[in-house]
Amino acid sequence: MTPAARRRPGRRRVAGWLAAAVVAGAALAGCANADAQAQAQKACTHVARALALFDRAQSLSAAQGAGDLAASMAELRAALPIAAVAAGQSAHWQPLMTTLSEASRVSESYLVHALASECADANNPGL
Protein backbone atom coordinates (compact mmCIF):
# COMPACT_ATOMS: atom_id res chain seq x y z
CA MET A 1 0.00 0.00 0.00
CA THR A 2 1.36 3.40 -0.93
CA PRO A 3 1.70 6.17 1.68
CA ALA A 4 -0.95 8.22 -0.15
CA ALA A 5 -3.40 5.31 0.01
CA ARG A 6 -2.87 5.02 3.77
CA ARG A 7 -3.76 8.70 4.29
CA ARG A 8 -7.03 8.59 2.34
CA PRO A 9 -10.01 7.46 4.34
CA GLY A 10 -11.85 4.50 2.94
CA ARG A 11 -15.21 4.88 1.30
CA ARG A 12 -16.86 2.99 4.13
CA ARG A 13 -15.38 5.32 6.71
CA VAL A 14 -16.56 8.40 4.80
CA ALA A 15 -20.01 6.86 4.36
CA GLY A 16 -20.11 6.11 8.10
CA TRP A 17 -19.25 9.70 9.01
CA LEU A 18 -21.84 11.04 6.57
CA ALA A 19 -24.50 8.74 8.01
CA ALA A 20 -23.61 9.86 11.54
CA ALA A 21 -23.85 13.51 10.46
CA VAL A 22 -27.28 12.93 8.92
CA VAL A 23 -28.56 11.19 12.06
CA ALA A 24 -27.20 13.97 14.29
CA GLY A 25 -28.80 16.62 12.07
CA ALA A 26 -32.14 14.85 12.17
CA ALA A 27 -31.97 14.58 15.96
CA LEU A 28 -31.20 18.29 16.31
CA ALA A 29 -34.02 19.18 13.93
CA GLY A 30 -36.39 17.06 16.00
CA CYS A 31 -35.41 18.98 19.14
CA ALA A 32 -35.97 22.32 17.39
CA ASN A 33 -39.40 21.20 16.19
CA ALA A 34 -40.35 20.04 19.68
CA ASP A 35 -39.30 23.40 21.13
CA ALA A 36 -41.21 25.22 18.37
CA GLN A 37 -44.28 23.16 19.23
CA ALA A 38 -43.93 24.09 22.90
CA GLN A 39 -43.56 27.78 22.01
CA ALA A 40 -46.64 27.62 19.77
CA GLN A 41 -48.62 26.02 22.59
CA LYS A 42 -47.47 28.77 24.95
CA ALA A 43 -48.58 31.43 22.44
CA CYS A 44 -51.89 29.67 22.03
CA THR A 45 -52.51 29.86 25.77
CA HIS A 46 -52.61 33.64 25.31
CA VAL A 47 -54.75 33.25 22.19
CA ALA A 48 -57.28 31.10 24.08
CA ARG A 49 -57.58 33.78 26.76
CA ALA A 50 -57.95 36.45 24.08
CA LEU A 51 -60.70 34.54 22.26
CA ALA A 52 -62.59 33.93 25.53
CA LEU A 53 -62.41 37.64 26.38
CA PHE A 54 -63.47 38.55 22.85
CA ASP A 55 -66.47 36.19 23.00
CA ARG A 56 -67.52 37.60 26.35
CA ALA A 57 -67.22 41.17 25.05
CA GLN A 58 -69.51 40.31 22.14
CA SER A 59 -72.31 39.45 24.54
CA LEU A 60 -72.04 42.76 26.40
CA SER A 61 -72.87 46.30 25.43
CA ALA A 62 -70.10 48.30 23.77
CA ALA A 63 -69.37 50.21 26.98
CA GLN A 64 -69.37 47.07 29.12
CA GLY A 65 -67.30 45.02 26.66
CA ALA A 66 -64.61 47.65 26.05
CA GLY A 67 -62.45 46.39 28.90
CA ASP A 68 -62.66 42.80 27.68
CA LEU A 69 -61.76 43.88 24.14
CA ALA A 70 -58.73 45.77 25.43
CA ALA A 71 -57.67 42.77 27.52
CA SER A 72 -58.16 40.50 24.52
CA MET A 73 -55.85 42.66 22.39
CA ALA A 74 -53.28 42.66 25.19
CA GLU A 75 -53.32 38.85 25.18
CA LEU A 76 -52.80 38.78 21.40
CA ARG A 77 -49.90 41.21 21.71
CA ALA A 78 -48.37 38.98 24.41
CA ALA A 79 -48.72 35.94 22.13
CA LEU A 80 -46.97 37.52 19.14
CA PRO A 81 -43.32 37.39 20.30
CA ILE A 82 -43.77 33.82 21.50
CA ALA A 83 -45.26 32.82 18.15
CA ALA A 84 -42.36 34.58 16.42
CA VAL A 85 -39.90 32.38 18.30
CA ALA A 86 -41.87 29.28 17.26
CA ALA A 87 -41.93 30.47 13.63
CA GLY A 88 -38.20 31.10 13.75
CA GLN A 89 -37.62 27.52 14.85
CA SER A 90 -40.09 25.94 12.44
CA ALA A 91 -41.74 27.43 9.36
CA HIS A 92 -44.85 25.47 10.29
CA TRP A 93 -45.74 28.21 12.80
CA GLN A 94 -45.37 31.18 10.46
CA PRO A 95 -49.14 31.37 9.77
CA LEU A 96 -49.81 31.71 13.51
CA MET A 97 -47.24 34.49 13.81
CA THR A 98 -48.59 36.25 10.72
CA THR A 99 -52.19 36.11 11.93
CA LEU A 100 -51.18 37.50 15.31
CA SER A 101 -49.22 40.29 13.65
CA GLU A 102 -52.38 41.37 11.83
CA ALA A 103 -54.30 41.87 15.10
CA SER A 104 -53.13 45.47 15.38
CA ARG A 105 -54.42 46.30 11.87
CA VAL A 106 -57.51 44.12 11.43
CA SER A 107 -60.58 43.69 13.60
CA GLU A 108 -60.21 40.69 15.85
CA SER A 109 -63.53 39.36 14.55
CA TYR A 110 -61.80 38.64 11.21
CA LEU A 111 -59.02 36.70 12.91
CA VAL A 112 -61.00 34.50 15.30
CA HIS A 113 -61.44 31.57 12.91
CA ALA A 114 -57.81 31.55 11.76
CA LEU A 115 -56.45 31.82 15.30
CA ALA A 116 -58.72 29.04 16.54
CA SER A 117 -57.63 26.80 13.67
CA GLU A 118 -53.92 27.52 14.05
CA CYS A 119 -54.05 26.92 17.78
CA ALA A 120 -56.02 23.70 17.34
CA ASP A 121 -53.02 22.54 15.28
CA ALA A 122 -50.62 23.58 18.07
CA ASN A 123 -52.60 21.76 20.75
CA ASN A 124 -53.18 18.60 18.68
CA PRO A 125 -49.83 17.96 16.94
CA GLY A 126 -50.77 14.47 15.78
CA LEU A 127 -53.63 15.68 13.60
C-alpha positions as CSV (number, residue, x, y, z in Angstrom):
1,M,0.0,0.0,0.0
2,T,1.4,3.4,-0.9
3,P,1.7,6.2,1.7
4,A,-1.0,8.2,-0.1
5,A,-3.4,5.3,0.0
6,R,-2.9,5.0,3.8
7,R,-3.8,8.7,4.3
8,R,-7.0,8.6,2.3
9,P,-10.0,7.5,4.3
10,G,-11.8,4.5,2.9
11,R,-15.2,4.9,1.3
12,R,-16.9,3.0,4.1
13,R,-15.4,5.3,6.7
14,V,-16.6,8.4,4.8
15,A,-20.0,6.9,4.4
16,G,-20.1,6.1,8.1
17,W,-19.3,9.7,9.0
18,L,-21.8,11.0,6.6
19,A,-24.5,8.7,8.0
20,A,-23.6,9.9,11.5
21,A,-23.9,13.5,10.5
22,V,-27.3,12.9,8.9
23,V,-28.6,11.2,12.1
24,A,-27.2,14.0,14.3
25,G,-28.8,16.6,12.1
26,A,-32.1,14.9,12.2
27,A,-32.0,14.6,16.0
28,L,-31.2,18.3,16.3
29,A,-34.0,19.2,13.9
30,G,-36.4,17.1,16.0
31,C,-35.4,19.0,19.1
32,A,-36.0,22.3,17.4
33,N,-39.4,21.2,16.2
34,A,-40.3,20.0,19.7
35,D,-39.3,23.4,21.1
36,A,-41.2,25.2,18.4
37,Q,-44.3,23.2,19.2
38,A,-43.9,24.1,22.9
39,Q,-43.6,27.8,22.0
40,A,-46.6,27.6,19.8
41,Q,-48.6,26.0,22.6
42,K,-47.5,28.8,24.9
43,A,-48.6,31.4,22.4
44,C,-51.9,29.7,22.0
45,T,-52.5,29.9,25.8
46,H,-52.6,33.6,25.3
47,V,-54.8,33.2,22.2
48,A,-57.3,31.1,24.1
49,R,-57.6,33.8,26.8
50,A,-58.0,36.4,24.1
51,L,-60.7,34.5,22.3
52,A,-62.6,33.9,25.5
53,L,-62.4,37.6,26.4
54,F,-63.5,38.5,22.8
55,D,-66.5,36.2,23.0
56,R,-67.5,37.6,26.4
57,A,-67.2,41.2,25.0
58,Q,-69.5,40.3,22.1
59,S,-72.3,39.4,24.5
60,L,-72.0,42.8,26.4
61,S,-72.9,46.3,25.4
62,A,-70.1,48.3,23.8
63,A,-69.4,50.2,27.0
64,Q,-69.4,47.1,29.1
65,G,-67.3,45.0,26.7
66,A,-64.6,47.6,26.0
67,G,-62.5,46.4,28.9
68,D,-62.7,42.8,27.7
69,L,-61.8,43.9,24.1
70,A,-58.7,45.8,25.4
71,A,-57.7,42.8,27.5
72,S,-58.2,40.5,24.5
73,M,-55.9,42.7,22.4
74,A,-53.3,42.7,25.2
75,E,-53.3,38.8,25.2
76,L,-52.8,38.8,21.4
77,R,-49.9,41.2,21.7
78,A,-48.4,39.0,24.4
79,A,-48.7,35.9,22.1
80,L,-47.0,37.5,19.1
81,P,-43.3,37.4,20.3
82,I,-43.8,33.8,21.5
83,A,-45.3,32.8,18.1
84,A,-42.4,34.6,16.4
85,V,-39.9,32.4,18.3
86,A,-41.9,29.3,17.3
87,A,-41.9,30.5,13.6
88,G,-38.2,31.1,13.8
89,Q,-37.6,27.5,14.8
90,S,-40.1,25.9,12.4
91,A,-41.7,27.4,9.4
92,H,-44.8,25.5,10.3
93,W,-45.7,28.2,12.8
94,Q,-45.4,31.2,10.5
95,P,-49.1,31.4,9.8
96,L,-49.8,31.7,13.5
97,M,-47.2,34.5,13.8
98,T,-48.6,36.2,10.7
99,T,-52.2,36.1,11.9
100,L,-51.2,37.5,15.3
101,S,-49.2,40.3,13.7
102,E,-52.4,41.4,11.8
103,A,-54.3,41.9,15.1
104,S,-53.1,45.5,15.4
105,R,-54.4,46.3,11.9
106,V,-57.5,44.1,11.4
107,S,-60.6,43.7,13.6
108,E,-60.2,40.7,15.8
109,S,-63.5,39.4,14.6
110,Y,-61.8,38.6,11.2
111,L,-59.0,36.7,12.9
112,V,-61.0,34.5,15.3
113,H,-61.4,31.6,12.9
114,A,-57.8,31.6,11.8
115,L,-56.4,31.8,15.3
116,A,-58.7,29.0,16.5
117,S,-57.6,26.8,13.7
118,E,-53.9,27.5,14.1
119,C,-54.1,26.9,17.8
120,A,-56.0,23.7,17.3
121,D,-53.0,22.5,15.3
122,A,-50.6,23.6,18.1
123,N,-52.6,21.8,20.7
124,N,-53.2,18.6,18.7
125,P,-49.8,18.0,16.9
126,G,-50.8,14.5,15.8
127,L,-53.6,15.7,13.6
